[in-house]
C-alpha cells in the first residue's frame, strides 16, 4: 500500500500508533541533516528557464478535519488523479509531521511531497537544539503559511491546500493554508469540494467534545457524500487521529455505499430511442 | 572563465538579465490575489475612537470561517482594521509589527497614531507595483488624546477624517455614516470640531446598526461584528452577532 521507499518520518511517528508494520529503525543520514531548511527555488541563472505559474498534474481531492475531545481527526481518500483519470489509487495524502502534528494536503501531490521533505528537515533541525521545546502545530501552521505566501509572491506557488492539525500542551489546533497563503483556524475544516459538500454537514452536526467514535462517524458521513458527488474521489479512505501522545493514521478502508437503485440497474429503461 | 565571470556579474549588477532566458507561461489561470471579503468601519470622537469589522472570511461564494478577526492592535493607542485579501492583510500586519518593534528599540517609546498612519502609507506604496490587496482603516488616539481615523486605499493614499468605512460593505455603510456624522464645511464660522459630536455609546450603537444593515445586502458581510473602543482608560472589545446567511 505504501510507497516502496520508506521515509524516516513515516517510520518514527507511525510506529507509535502501534501498526502492524515492521518497526525496524532505519537511520538515514544525508544532506537533510546538514542544517536548517533551504529554499526550493534557486536564483535565476542565465540560460536556465524560469518556472512561473504552473498547472497541477497529479492531484488529490478534498481533505477534511475536525476537533474532538481527545484531539484532532483528519481524513482523506487515497486517490491521485491525473486530470480526469484516476491514475493512482494508493496515494498518502496525510503525513505525520512530528508526534503531535499531522499534515494533510489536496492539490498537486509532488508539491505535497516536497513540503513533507521540507518539514522533515525543519523538525530535525529544531529537535537538534535539544532545548526541551519542540515545534507545535500552531508553529508549523504559521511556518507553512509563510512558505506558501512567499512562493505566491514569486509567482511560483506550491499547488496545495494544506490542513494542519495537532495538539500541544492540551491545546488543540486545526488550521488550513491555501496555495496563495490564505489561512485560518476553526473547529472543522475542509478543502476543495469539501468546502461545498462537507462543511455544511459539519456546521449542522459538529459539537464540542465529540468522542472519537462520533467524530469518525461524522467524517465518514461527509466522505461518503464526497464519494457520491465528487468525481475525483474514490471509496478508499484513511482517517488520522492526532492526540498529544501521538499520530495514528489508519490503514485504508472503504465506506459502505449504496448503488442498488433502479436507475442504475436499468439506465435506459425510460430513455427514448429508435432501437 | 570569462563567460562565468560575466554570468556572475550579470547576477550581481543586472539580475534581470536572467529573464532573457526562455520562460514557460502556461495559460492565464492563476491569480495571486483573492478577495476574502469583509467590511471595516471606524468612528473618531472627541476623546475616543471606535473601530469595528465583521468576522466573516469568504472565498468566491463560500464561507471559509465565521470567526476570523480583521482587527489588529499595532500599538497601545492604535488599531488597524483591514479587509480584502487575507494573506496580504496578515503579511502587512506582521510587517508593521516588525517595524514598530524596531521603532520601540530605537526610540524607547511606542509609535503615535499619526506616525503609524504615515508608516502604513509608506509600507503600502512600497509595493505599488505588486500591491497589498488590503483596504485599511486605522483608528486610535492622537498625541493630544483626541480620536483619529485614517482611511487608505490599497496603494497607500490616505487621509485623516472623523469616520470611515472600507471593504465590501463600504458603499452600503458610508452613506449612512455621512448622514449621521458629516460635519459642516471646515469653512464655516465659528469653526467646528471635525470629530464626531456623538458620545462613545452612541457611536457604538451606530456601528452596530450600520453592520446589521450592511449584512442584509452584502453577501460578504455577516456572522458577527467585532468592535474595539479606545479611550484614555485603555482598549476594550465588544462583539455582536450578525445574520449568518
Boltz contact constraints between the chains, C-beta under 6 A:
constraints:
  - contact:
      token1: [A, 44]
      token2: [B, 18]
      max_distance: 6.0
  - contact:
      token1: [A, 46]
      token2: [B, 7]
      max_distance: 6.0
  - contact:
      token1: [A, 46]
      token2: [B, 10]
      max_distance: 6.0
  - contact:
      token1: [A, 46]
      token2: [B, 18]
      max_distance: 6.0
  - contact:
      token1: [A, 47]
      token2: [B, 21]
      max_distance: 6.0
  - contact:
      token1: [A, 48]
      token2: [B, 21]
      max_distance: 6.0
  - contact:
      token1: [A, 49]
      token2: [B, 21]
      max_distance: 6.0
  - contact:
      token1: [A, 49]
      token2: [B, 22]
      max_distance: 6.0
  - contact:
      token1: [A, 49]
      token2: [B, 24]
      max_distance: 6.0
  - contact:
      token1: [A, 50]
      token2: [B, 23]
      max_distance: 6.0
  - contact:
      token1: [A, 53]
      token2: [B, 30]
      max_distance: 6.0
  - contact:
      token1: [A, 55]
      token2: [B, 26]
      max_distance: 6.0
  - contact:
      token1: [A, 149]
      token2: [B, 87]
      max_distance: 6.0
  - contact:
      token1: [A, 152]
      token2: [B, 32]
      max_distance: 6.0
  - contact:
      token1: [A, 180]
      token2: [B, 32]
      max_distance: 6.0
  - contact:
      token1: [A, 180]
      token2: [B, 87]
      max_distance: 6.0
  - contact:
      token1: [A, 181]
      token2: [B, 87]
      max_distance: 6.0
  - contact:
      token1: [A, 182]
      token2: [B, 86]
      max_distance: 6.0
  - contact:
      token1: [A, 182]
      token2: [B, 87]
      max_distance: 6.0
  - contact:
      token1: [A, 184]
      token2: [B, 57]
      max_distance: 6.0
  - contact:
      token1: [A, 184]
      token2: [B, 64]
      max_distance: 6.0
  - contact:
      token1: [A, 184]
      token2: [B, 65]
      max_distance: 6.0
  - contact:
      token1: [A, 184]
      token2: [B, 68]
      max_distance: 6.0
  - contact:
      token1: [A, 186]
      token2: [B, 65]
      max_distance: 6.0
  - contact:
      token1: [A, 195]
      token2: [B, 62]
      max_distance: 6.0
